[in-house]
Amino acid sequence: MKITIHGHIVEYDNDTAAGMRYLSRELDGVEAKVFFDQAYNHGSAVFEDHFGYKFKLVHHGGEYQLIKA
């Protein structure tokens, strides 16, 4: 599945839906920008949601993919 989060196209699946909700609903655009910038500049960014689950945001060309870390 794909969704646009703060202007970025992100691919996710059922296993990473919690991470998608965290990026899109729990963080404001400025906070989420840190992870998108990190993934863009370094290939990936690892983050943890408020439940302690870890996710990795991976940059692929013009899109991002969310996977479990």
Long-range contacts (C-beta under 8 A, 24 or more apart in sequence): 2-63, 5-32, 6-32, 6-33, 6-36, 8-36, 8-63, 8-64, 9-62, 9-63, 9-64, 10-57, 10-63, 10-64, 10-65, 10-66, 11-63, 11-64, 11-65, 11-66, 12-65, 12-66, 15-68, 16-55, 16-66, 16-67, 16-68, 18-49, 18-51, 18-53, 18-55, 19-47, 19-49, 19-53, 19-55, 19-66, 19-68, 20-66, 22-47, 22-49, 22-50, 22-55, 23-47, 23-57, 23-66, 26-50, 36-64, 39-64
